[in-house]
């Protein structure tokens, strides 16, 4: 059925959201103390699964908004910027939602926003098995985020089929283990699949270099970033002689911390 045949209140997604919202309204004054131990345990599990299913639907809506370039059409600079103000999100959280939404099932013609927000060197992978698990309530959004980070760290030399198998393996783990354990298993998977040469890894590290200075006010500036090993060695060679302890004229030891001397 064409989406044009639905009014704002008649689309099944809109109707489902309204029904769920109305049902939750009925629980506002409900006495949870009246639940038996077994029911309390069952409700906790169902609520966790429901939260995951709601998150999958929300990410699907975000993906559709991004595909339509709705953020820019609403006057924002990007989908992420629009979400930030529409949902009162932190900038990083808004960007993460857009990235994850498109990674779960990227649209056929990915818009500029998506390409700019995806951190992987390749846009050839997606996460359909993870999306399916999330839609069933079998894993959480945190699981999905861990899987996305793991997929982004997989060797760029892997074929589409290898990436698919890897994602399916990660999604399977997400239904059995907590996000921290999935992250550990993901690192093991990366190690097993990493057939890149040392030169390949060094090149990737070089391409991921970044550095930022942020004025925090109050007379201080925050620095952040990452360097490849060669660049870091150059910086250390320049700073180490300047950061050596400098005893006072009366022989008192330099009381500055190592971090203060490096600054």
CORCOR-V294037 format. One record per residue. N is the residue number from 1. SS is DSSP state (H for helix, E for strand, L for the rest). PSI is psi in whole degrees, 0 to 359 (NA if undefined). D_CENTER is the distance of its C-alpha to the mean C-alpha in Angstrom with 1 decimal. Layout:
<<N/SS/PSI/D_CENTER> <N/SS/PSI/D_CENTER>>
//
This chain:
<<1/L/135/33.4> <2/L/143/32.5> <3/H/339/30.0> <4/H/344/32.9> <5/H/355/35.0> <6/L/141/32.9> <7/L/177/33.4> <8/L/320/30.7> <9/L/358/31.8> <10/L/348/32.6> <11/L/138/29.4> <12/H/327/28.3> <13/H/313/24.8> <14/H/317/26.3> <15/H/317/28.9> <16/H/317/26.7> <17/H/319/24.7> <18/H/318/28.1> <19/H/315/29.5> <20/H/317/26.6> <21/H/316/26.8> <22/H/321/30.6> <23/H/320/30.5> <24/H/328/28.4> <25/H/327/30.9> <26/L/344/33.5> <27/L/358/31.9> <28/L/316/31.8> <29/L/12/35.2> <30/L/142/35.1> <31/L/101/36.2> <32/H/342/33.7> <33/H/340/36.3> <34/H/350/38.4> <35/L/141/35.9> <36/L/168/37.2> <37/H/317/35.2> <38/H/317/34.5> <39/H/321/33.4> <40/H/316/31.2> <41/H/318/29.4> <42/H/319/29.2> <43/H/319/27.8> <44/H/315/25.0> <45/H/318/23.9> <46/H/322/24.4> <47/H/321/22.4> <48/H/316/19.4> <49/H/320/19.7> <50/H/321/20.4> <51/H/320/17.2> <52/H/317/15.2> <53/H/321/17.4> <54/H/319/17.2> <55/H/320/13.4> <56/H/318/13.9> <57/H/319/16.6> <58/H/317/14.8> <59/H/326/12.1> <60/H/321/15.2> <61/H/319/16.8> <62/H/317/14.1> <63/H/318/14.4> <64/H/319/18.1> <65/H/321/18.1> <66/H/319/16.3> <67/H/328/18.8> <68/L/354/21.6> <69/L/40/20.5> <70/H/323/21.2> <71/H/311/19.7> <72/H/323/22.2> <73/H/336/24.9> <74/L/1/24.5> <75/L/358/25.0> <76/L/168/21.6> <77/L/342/20.5> <78/L/170/17.4> <79/H/316/15.6> <80/H/318/12.9> <81/H/321/16.0> <82/H/315/17.7> <83/H/322/15.0> <84/H/315/15.0> <85/H/323/18.8> <86/H/322/19.1> <87/L/4/17.0> <88/L/54/17.4> <89/L/159/13.8> <90/L/148/12.8> <91/H/315/12.2> <92/H/322/8.9> <93/H/321/7.8> <94/H/317/9.6> <95/H/320/8.2> <96/H/320/4.6> <97/H/317/6.9> <98/H/316/9.0> <99/H/311/7.1> <100/H/320/6.1> <101/H/318/9.6> <102/H/334/11.2> <103/H/326/10.0> <104/H/319/11.3> <105/L/88/14.6> <106/L/141/15.0> <107/L/161/18.1> <108/L/319/21.2> <109/L/89/21.4> <110/L/130/18.0> <111/L/171/18.6> <112/H/323/18.3> <113/H/313/15.4> <114/H/312/13.2> <115/H/324/14.6> <116/H/335/14.1> <117/H/348/10.4> <118/L/125/9.6> <119/L/345/9.7> <120/L/155/11.5> <121/L/347/15.3> <122/L/140/15.9> <123/L/20/15.1> <124/L/352/17.3> <125/L/152/15.0> <126/L/183/13.6> <127/L/58/12.9> <128/H/323/16.0> <129/H/322/16.7> <130/H/318/13.5> <131/H/319/14.0> <132/H/318/17.6> <133/H/320/16.9> <134/H/319/14.7> <135/H/331/17.6> <136/H/349/20.0> <137/L/20/18.5> <138/L/347/18.4> <139/L/171/14.9> <140/L/171/12.4> <141/H/325/9.0> <142/H/320/8.2> <143/H/313/9.8> <144/H/321/8.0> <145/H/320/4.5> <146/H/318/7.2> <147/H/319/8.9> <148/H/318/6.7> <149/H/321/6.8> <150/H/316/10.3> <151/H/321/11.2> <152/H/335/10.4> <153/H/356/12.7> <154/L/152/15.4> <155/L/139/18.7> <156/L/347/19.2> <157/L/352/22.6> <158/L/147/21.6> <159/L/167/23.1> <160/H/321/21.5> <161/H/319/23.2> <162/H/321/21.9> <163/H/320/18.2> <164/H/315/19.0> <165/H/318/20.7> <166/H/318/17.9> <167/H/320/15.4> <168/H/322/18.1> <169/H/315/18.7> <170/H/317/15.2> <171/H/322/15.3> <172/H/317/18.8> <173/H/324/17.8> <174/H/337/15.2> <175/L/355/18.3> <176/L/331/20.3> <177/L/163/18.4> <178/L/166/16.1> <179/H/324/12.5> <180/H/318/14.1> <181/H/323/16.7> <182/H/322/14.4> <183/H/318/12.8> <184/H/316/16.4> <185/H/324/17.5> <186/H/320/14.9> <187/H/322/16.3> <188/H/321/19.7> <189/H/317/18.9> <190/H/316/17.8> <191/H/319/21.1> <192/H/325/23.1> <193/H/350/22.0> <194/L/97/22.1> <195/L/8/25.4> <196/L/153/24.7> <197/L/167/27.4> <198/H/322/27.2> <199/H/320/27.7> <200/H/315/24.6> <201/H/320/22.4> <202/H/323/24.1> <203/H/319/23.6> <204/H/318/19.8> <205/H/321/19.8> <206/H/318/22.1> <207/H/340/20.1> <208/L/7/17.0> <209/L/144/19.3> <210/E/155/18.5> <211/E/136/20.4> <212/E/144/20.4> <213/E/126/23.0> <214/E/120/22.3> <215/E/116/25.5> <216/E/0/25.0> <217/E/169/28.5> <218/L/18/31.3> <219/L/14/32.1> <220/E/155/29.0> <221/E/133/26.3> <222/E/133/22.9> <223/E/140/22.1> <224/E/159/18.9> <225/E/185/18.0> <226/E/151/18.5> <227/L/155/21.5> <228/L/165/22.8> <229/H/320/25.5> <230/H/316/28.4> <231/H/319/27.3> <232/H/323/26.7> <233/H/322/30.2> <234/H/317/31.7> <235/H/316/30.2> <236/H/319/31.4> <237/H/327/34.8> <238/H/324/35.2> <239/H/327/34.0> <240/H/315/35.5> <241/L/326/39.1> <242/L/340/38.4> <243/L/6/36.6> <244/L/146/39.5> <245/L/140/41.1> <246/L/94/43.9> <247/L/151/46.6> <248/L/167/48.5> <249/L/331/52.0> <250/L/7/53.5> <251/L/357/51.7> <252/L/139/49.1> <253/L/154/45.8> <254/L/117/42.8> <255/L/2/40.9> <256/L/147/37.6> <257/L/167/34.5> <258/H/320/33.1> <259/H/321/30.2> <260/H/322/32.9> <261/H/323/34.9> <262/H/333/32.1> <263/L/NA/31.6>>
//
